[in-house]
Amino acid sequence: MNNSQNINELVNYQEASVVSKEIVNKASGTVTLFAFDKGQGLSEHKAPFDALVIITDGTAEIIVSEIKHIVKAGEMLLMPANATHALRAIEPFKMILTMIKS
């Protein structure tokens, strides 16, 4: 990705689906774009690294360590390493997920 691009144009919504596109994959971390259709999500899980979620479109419900957060376009949330977390699309939403591995 050498030229500037609109982040929301790099991944598209698909009906009843979660779509992802990895745009950076380095030893120190990854950056992945996601598009969640309404009602779609990721079930509760843990990651061994800190993860920063930036919502670029729509609204998500993100549960971190049993605490519910409503995160909207233009907002971000840090999910600490080894904390249980889950995501659900209240409405279709897009996000940038940055995993910090160091």
C-alpha positions as CSV (number, residue, x, y, z in Angstrom):
1,M,0.0,0.0,0.0
2,N,2.1,2.9,-1.3
3,N,-0.6,5.5,-1.9
4,S,-3.0,7.0,0.6
5,Q,-6.4,5.3,0.5
6,N,-9.7,5.5,2.3
7,I,-9.6,2.8,4.9
8,N,-13.3,2.1,4.6
9,E,-12.9,1.3,0.9
10,L,-10.3,-1.5,1.5
11,V,-12.8,-4.0,2.9
12,N,-16.5,-4.4,2.0
13,Y,-19.5,-5.6,3.9
14,Q,-20.9,-9.0,2.9
15,E,-24.4,-10.2,3.9
16,A,-24.4,-12.3,7.1
17,S,-20.5,-12.4,7.1
18,V,-17.4,-11.1,8.7
19,V,-14.7,-10.0,6.2
20,S,-11.1,-9.4,7.0
21,K,-8.0,-8.1,5.2
22,E,-4.6,-8.1,6.7
23,I,-2.6,-5.0,5.6
24,V,0.5,-5.3,7.8
25,N,2.2,-8.5,9.0
26,K,5.4,-8.0,10.8
27,A,7.2,-9.8,13.7
28,S,6.3,-6.9,15.9
29,G,2.6,-6.9,15.1
30,T,-0.2,-7.0,12.6
31,V,-2.9,-4.6,11.3
32,T,-6.1,-6.1,10.0
33,L,-9.2,-4.5,8.6
34,F,-12.6,-6.1,9.4
35,A,-16.2,-5.5,8.1
36,F,-19.0,-7.1,10.2
37,D,-22.5,-7.3,9.0
38,K,-25.2,-6.5,11.5
39,G,-25.5,-9.3,14.1
40,Q,-22.2,-10.9,13.2
41,G,-19.4,-11.2,15.7
42,L,-16.5,-13.0,17.2
43,S,-17.1,-15.3,20.2
44,E,-15.3,-14.9,23.5
45,H,-11.6,-15.6,23.2
46,K,-8.2,-14.4,24.4
47,A,-5.1,-13.1,22.6
48,P,-1.6,-13.2,24.0
49,F,-0.9,-9.6,22.9
50,D,-2.4,-6.2,23.4
51,A,-4.9,-5.3,20.7
52,L,-6.1,-1.8,19.7
53,V,-9.5,-1.6,18.0
54,I,-10.4,1.5,16.0
55,I,-14.0,1.6,14.7
56,T,-14.1,3.4,11.3
57,D,-17.8,2.9,10.5
58,G,-20.9,1.8,12.4
59,T,-21.2,0.6,16.0
60,A,-19.9,-2.4,17.8
61,E,-20.5,-4.0,21.2
62,I,-17.2,-5.2,22.6
63,I,-17.0,-7.1,25.8
64,V,-13.6,-7.1,27.6
65,S,-13.2,-9.0,30.8
66,E,-17.0,-9.2,31.2
67,I,-17.4,-5.4,30.8
68,K,-19.6,-4.2,27.8
69,H,-18.4,-1.3,25.7
70,I,-20.4,0.4,22.9
71,V,-17.8,1.7,20.5
72,K,-18.8,3.9,17.5
73,A,-17.1,5.2,14.4
74,G,-14.1,7.4,15.4
75,E,-13.7,5.7,18.8
76,M,-11.1,3.2,19.9
77,L,-10.7,0.6,22.6
78,L,-7.6,-1.2,24.0
79,M,-8.0,-4.9,24.7
80,P,-5.2,-6.0,27.1
81,A,-3.2,-9.1,26.5
82,N,-4.9,-12.3,27.9
83,A,-8.2,-10.5,28.6
84,T,-11.2,-12.4,27.4
85,H,-13.1,-10.4,24.8
86,A,-15.9,-10.8,22.2
87,L,-17.3,-8.5,19.5
88,R,-20.8,-8.1,18.0
89,A,-22.1,-5.8,15.3
90,I,-25.0,-3.7,16.7
91,E,-25.2,-2.4,13.1
92,P,-22.7,-3.1,10.3
93,F,-19.3,-1.9,11.4
94,K,-15.7,-1.7,10.2
95,M,-12.7,-1.7,12.3
96,I,-8.9,-1.7,12.3
97,L,-7.3,-4.2,14.6
98,T,-3.7,-3.6,15.6
99,M,-2.0,-6.4,17.5
100,I,1.2,-5.4,19.3
101,K,3.4,-8.4,19.7
102,S,6.3,-6.8,21.6
